[in-house]
Amino acid sequence: DSQEDMLLLIPGPTPVPGRVLRAGSRPMMNHRCPAFHELLLSCTSSLRDCFATSTDPLTLTASGTGGLEAAIVNTLSPGDKVLSVITGAFGQRFAEIAETYGADVERIEVPWGQAADPALVEAKLAGGGYKALLCTLNETSTGVVNPVQAMAAAAKAAGALVLVDAISGLLATPCETDAWGLAVVVAGSQKAFMIPPGLCFVTMSEAAWEATKTAKMPRFYFDLPAARKTLAKGENPWTPAVSLLYGLRESLDMIAEEGLTNVFARHLRLRNGVRAGAAVLGFEALASDDVASLAVTSFLPPGGIEGDAFRKVLRGHYGLELAGGQGPLKGKIVRFGHLGYVHEAEVLKGISLMAAALAELGQAVDPARAVAAAREAMA
């Protein structure tokens, strides 16, 4: 099963367009030369649009988790009271990073598959004394999008900084960094940005920069004031992943060519197509329609088929790679990623291959009706 022949529909790493792959194979350059300065500054300028911010997003050489760690250690001190809204595995991870560095973390645990309730967050914050609110825009482990705008408004009223994990959400689902008053927003390269893993992007509001002056958690590689200082001259403090930046420039061009509004509209169409087609095949969506992610959909397979057994048949016999479950959902669900370089044709192919795998596992299916339902939902 060569990866080249695999249809990759997982929530990340996502498929990389040919023109991005080709850009990434260009000869290496000195990361302290004028051509690199120009590359980094032009990417930074385009990233502002992606984050809907007037500030300069910082590009770090790390996966999304590195960005989350940067968000924590640059704004907080050991002992700071932090409220963490957990709707799945990635919300848990954000809380664990804060705890590892000595924050006093209080959790709001939401059942997996449901979205956070802003009223509950507001009531909790009213207790006072919280330095920050940690929340996840798109909970990849469950396929839920959270009401970040409403939670941010509650946090602002309570005087807490809003730190947002938008790693899989940015560009797939709207996220207005400045308009929503978000202090720190983190995104990752291997999701809707359509480039390989290895870069993450972090925005910092004025309030977040102010917090770096008093934050006492240890930081060295993830020292954002150092990154801000070197960015002024078009450099990173450390050696950047130059080839990924070549790819990023190309993917940002593709995003600009499609237009941000169209990018969001496409992700919405794909989500609707996946849910409609899979429903006809008997899959049960974990998230309800009103909180359903635009990046990834989680399903329980029909007929008591175990998620991992279904995925094994899909991968082995049909060349389709879907993701599995995490935590309490491990082995049970399948996750269909529809973010980044994915279009209507991939969704239709994915639905028809799922139908073929179900038939092989003894389920009665109507592939034509499923594909038609997906197509109509995306029309």
N, C-alpha and C positions, 0 to 999 in steps of 0.2 A: 504493500500500500504506500506508494511514493507520495510524499506530501504535495508534489506538483499536481497530482491527479485528484487530490482530496478537495471536496467542497467544504470550506471551513466556515461554519456558522456558529461560532461561540462568541461570548461577550468580550473576547480579547485573549491573546493577540488576534486582531481582525485582519481580513485580507489586505494585502498591500498592492496598490495599483502598479502596473508595469512602469509607468513613467517615474514613480517614486523610487522603485527598485533600481531603475537605471541611473537616476540622480545620485543614489547612495553609493554607486560603484565608481564615481568620479575619483581621479587621483587625489591623494591626501594633500592637505595644505598646512602651513604653519598656523597654529591657533593664536599666534601673536602677530599676525600680519594684516595689512590694510584690507585685503580681500575678505578675511574672516570677520573683521570688524563690521564691514558692510553687510555680510551675511547675517550675523547675529542681530544687528540693529534693524535690518529690514524684517526679519522674522518677528522680532519683538513688537514692531509697529503693527504688523498684521495680527499678532496674537491679541492686541488690545481689542480689536473688533470681535474676536471670538469670545472674549470674556465680558464684552460690553463694559469696558472700563477705560478711564482716561489715564490710568497709571500704567507703568511699564511692567508687564508680567516678567518674572524671572524664570530662566530656563536652567533646570538642574539636571545633571547626569545621574539619573536614578530612576527606579520604577515609581509608581504612584505612592507606594508606602513611604519612600524617602521624602516625598512631598508632604505627606501627613506628619512625619516626624519633624520636618522643618517647620510646619505650621505650629506645632506644639512647643518646640524648644525655643523658638524665637519670640513667643508672646507670653509665655507663662513661667512661673517660678514654683519650686517645690512647695506643697502646702496650699496652692491656689485651689479654690473651690470651682469645680467644673461640672456642668450638667451635660451628660452624654445621651443622645437619643438613639436608641439601638433598634433597628428594624431588620437586622440580619447579620451575616458574618462580617461584613465590612464596617458596620457600625461598632461591632464588638472590637474589631482591630483598632479603630481610632481611640476607643476608651482605654484599651490595653497599652497603647503607646503612651498616653497621658499618665497612666498609673506607673508605668516603668520609670518615668522621669520624676515621679514623686507628687503628681497632682492628686488632690483629694476629689476623686471622681464619684459623682452620684449618677446612677443610671435610670433612664426611663426605658423599660423593656417592652417592646411592642411585639405582639405575636407575629411570627414569620409569615409573610404574605399580606400583611396589612401595612398601611401607611401610618406615620406619626399623627397624633392629634394636637394641633397647635394650642387648643384651649388647655389641654393637660400640661403642655410645656409652659404656657403662660402662668398657670397656677403655681407650678413648681418654682419658676423663676421669681415669682412674687415673694417667696420666702427670703430672697435677698442674699447678697454677698457672693454671687457667682461672678467669677472673672470671665468665663467663656462658656459658650454653648457649642457643642460638637454635633454636627449633623451631616447626613448623607443625602445628596441630591437624588442619586439613582442607586438603590440598593440592588447590586448585581446578583447577589445570592438568591434573591427572591423574585426579582422582576417588578419592583415597586418604585414609583417615583414619589418623593416626599414633598410636602408643602413648605419648601424652604423659605419662600417669601413671607408667609404668615409667621413662621417660627422666628425669622430674623426680626420682624417687626416687634414681636414680644421681647426678644433679647435686647433690642435697642432700647426699649422702654425700661428694661431692668438694668441697663448699663453694662451688659455683658457683650464681649466680642463674639462675633459669629464666625466659627471656623468650619468651612464646608468642604467635604469630600465630594468633588464633582468629577472624579477620575473617569468614570464611565458615562457620566451624564452630560458633560459639556459638549456642545455641538449636536447632541442627539435630542436634548430637551432644553427648553429655554432656561437661561440662568443670567440674570441681570446684576452683575457684580456691584456696580455703583448705585443703580436705582433701588436695589433691595437693601443696601447698606451692609454688604457682606465684608467682614474684616479680612479674612483670608480665604481664597478659593484655590483648590488644588485640582489639576487635571493631568491625565497621562497620555503618552504618545501612542500607545498600542490600542486605543479605543476608536473614538470617532475621528481622531486626527489621521488615521490611515497610515501610520508609519510603524516600523518595528518597535518593540519594547526598548526602554533605555533612557527616555527623557521624561521629565515631568515639568509642569508649568505651575508657578505659584504667583498669585496676585496678593498684594498687601495694601490695605487702605491706610490713610494717614494715621488713624487710631492704632492700627496694627504696628506701624513703624514707631509710633510713640511708645507702644508696649515693649518693643525690643530694647529700649533704653534701660528698663528696670527688670526685664526677664532674667532670671538667675539659673535657668536650666542649662546644663553644659551643651555647648555646640562648637563644632569646628568645621567639619566638611559641610554641614548644613547652616553655616552662618550667613543669614540673608543680608544683613547690613554689608558684609564683605562682597556678596554677589551684586548688591546694588551699586556699590562703589566701582567695581570693575566694569559693570555694564555701561556706565557713563562713557567709557572709552571703547565699548564694543568688545569686551572680553569677559571670560569667566574667571573666577579665582583659581580654579583647578583646570586640569585638562578636560575639555569637553568631548563628547562623542561627535566628532566632526562629520562623519558620514551620515549620521542621523539628522544633523542640521541641514545637510544637502537635501535629504528626503523631505524634511519639514518644510523647507522653502517651496518645494514642488507641491506638497499637499496643501499648503496654505494658498497657493495659486489656484489649485483645483477647487478649493472651497470658495474662493472669491469668484471664480468663473461660474460656479453653480449659483452662488448668492446665498447668504446665510438663511434668508427666509425660505428659500427652496430646499436647503439642506434639512431644516426642521420639518418642512412639509413632507419631504421624502421619508424621513424616519417615522412620521405619524402614519403615512400610507402603509409602509412596510409592517409596522406593528399591527395595524388593523387587518392586513392581509394574512399575517401569520396566525392571529387569533381566530379569524373566520375559517380559514382552511383547516386548522387543527381541530376546531370545534366539531366540524362535520365528521372528522375521523374519530371522534369520541374522546379526545384529550380534554382533561379538565384543567383550566387555567388556575394557577395558584392565586394570582392577584385579580381583584374585581376590575371591571372596565374603567371605573373612575380613577383608579390609582395605578393603572397598568403602565409599566415602563415603555418608553419609546426606543430603548436600546436592546432589551432582552426580555423574552417571555419564558416563564417557567410553567411546565405542564406535568401533571400526573398522567401516565399512559393509561389507555383503556384496558378493560378486561383483566385487571389485576397484574398486568405485566410490570415487572420491576424495571425502573428507569435505566439502570446500568446494563441489564440484559438487552434491552431495546437498543441502547447506544452501541453495544458490541456488534449487533447484527447490522445496524446502520453503517458503522465504520467498516466492518469486515466485508460485507457483501455489496454495499451501495456507495461507498466512498464519501459518505456524509459524516462530518464530525460535529456533533452537538456536545454541549457541556453537561456535566453531572451536577448533583446537589452537594451542598456543604452542610456541616453541622447536623442538626436533627433531620435534614432532608437528604443526607448522603445516601446514594443508591436508589432513592425513591423517585426523584424528579429528573426531567430532561430540561435543559435550558437552551433555547433557540436564540442565538444572537442575530440581531438585524440592525447593526450600527456600523458606521464607517463606510467602506467601499462595498456596499451591498445594494442591489437594485431589485426591481420587481421580478426579473427573470430568476434570480437566485432563490427568492422566496417561493416561487412556483415550483422550481426544481426541488427545493427542500421538502415542500408539502407532498409532492408526488413520490419522492424517495421514502418519506415516512409512511405513506400509504403502502408502498411495496413491502417495507419491513414488517408492517402490521399484518399484512396478508400472509407473509412467510411464517409469522408467529401464530397463525390460525385465527386471526380476527376477520370478520366480514367487513369489508370496506368498500366505499364507492369513490375511487380516486378522482374520476372525472368531476363529480359533484364537489369534492373538496377543493380541487384546483380552480373550478369555476367560482366557488365562494370566495376564495382568496383573491382571484382576479377582480371580481366585482367590488370587493371591499377596498381594493387599491385604485379602482377606476376614477 
